[in-house]
Amino acid sequence: MFLSYLECTESAERLETGHLATVSPSGMPLAARYDLDSAGESLSRETFAARPPGLWSLAELLPLADPSDAVSLGEGGTPLLRLPALGSALGLGRLEVKDEALNPTGSFKARGMSVAVSMAKALGARELAAPSAGNAGGALAAYGARAGLPVHVAMPVDVPLANRIEAEACGAHVRLIEGTIADCGGWIREQCEEQGWFDVSTLKEPYRVEGKKTMGYELALQCGWKLPDVILYPTGGGTGLVGMWKAFEEMRELGWIDGPFPRMVVVQATGCAPVVEAFEQGHEAARVPENPHTVASGLRVPTPIGDRWMLRVLRESNGTAVAVDDDALVAGTREIARHEGIFAAPEGGALVAALRELRARDWVRPEEHVVLFNTGTGLKYLECFQ
Ligand SMILES: Cc1ncc(COP(=O)(O)O)c(C=O)c1O
């Protein structure tokens, strides 16, 4: 409806919409840009607030021309829950979690896939493919089934069992590959060239991030249009992080929010922390870690294509980046479960461990409003908790 053009996130070069898009000519992620003046005339924050919760209640700020073409399973509209007991254990007066585990397929990946699959179908893709550390594969399989499009997923051999079973149950062709998501990505790339499948890998098409940005809009609404001081986000490919930042920038342009944006915190596992290392060393791009490993499978992303974009957001937001080891992230998962009854994915548990570290350094102060993004459900990772 209000989508205007696609913009290279590095060079700002503009590309037309209306066809299946991948990356910019220089190989960088593309960002969707809208006619926000017109979109804002048709959707105000009051109209948004009055609609039933859910991702497609933001249709005017999403790329699909006809919202009745949306491939939806009821994604978005997740709760923002207070964490009083965990907050008091960490010495914080206002700690909350946006619980993305309540999405279809049990993770925030549903948001990105709902928009990407809707767009791919509307623009004529016939078969969809992606490499996945786990949850994205399950979500793509589910939305592909809903759309009636064949799906091909490549996952590491040691992917959590639930992710593989879910993808297969939804009819996806699953290929298990020795290695990490980067090796899976190589195989998918080759197959897409040979077979004509459309590649919906993280940030290699521009619309998954549009789905993820809806987390930022919902958060603003749920916080009464005053954003929190600090957001902690478990980071692999980084779409959620850059997506939320994009939402904040759009909302500022729409006149929906003002004031300072939150300080963004990237949380990774010590076994695979390319963004943390690049941030600490002041680099503009990430380097590939040796032997990337962690039980938080969504964080095992050694070569994120959105590294430059993430690092820019971190610096612009006066944020920081923290790595925690596997014992600490599993302990963090148990802690939020015991204190608050939320059985989070280990990626979500990593945030608890990181927040403890940031409190110890006084980087987060007791009076600050802090939001954790629990990106998935612990039920898909039973292997980690035995
Ligand atoms: C539960 C969970 N959290 C976080 C991530 C990382 O997400 P992103 O690629 O948006 O950084 C993933 C990705 O697989 C995931 O499954």
The ligand as an ORCA input file, in Angstrom:
! r2SCAN-3c Opt
* xyz 0 1
  C      15.028    -18.528     19.873
  C      15.907    -17.672     19.022
  N      16.409    -16.544     19.540
  C      17.217    -15.732     18.833
  C      17.612    -16.047     17.548
  C      18.496    -15.103     16.792
  O      17.678    -14.317     15.998
  P      18.217    -13.238     14.960
  O      18.670    -14.023     13.795
  O      17.063    -12.342     14.676
  O      19.328    -12.512     15.642
  C      17.122    -17.216     16.957
  C      17.510    -17.580     15.575
  O      17.494    -18.694     15.148
  C      16.248    -18.049     17.699
  O      15.741    -19.168     17.182
*
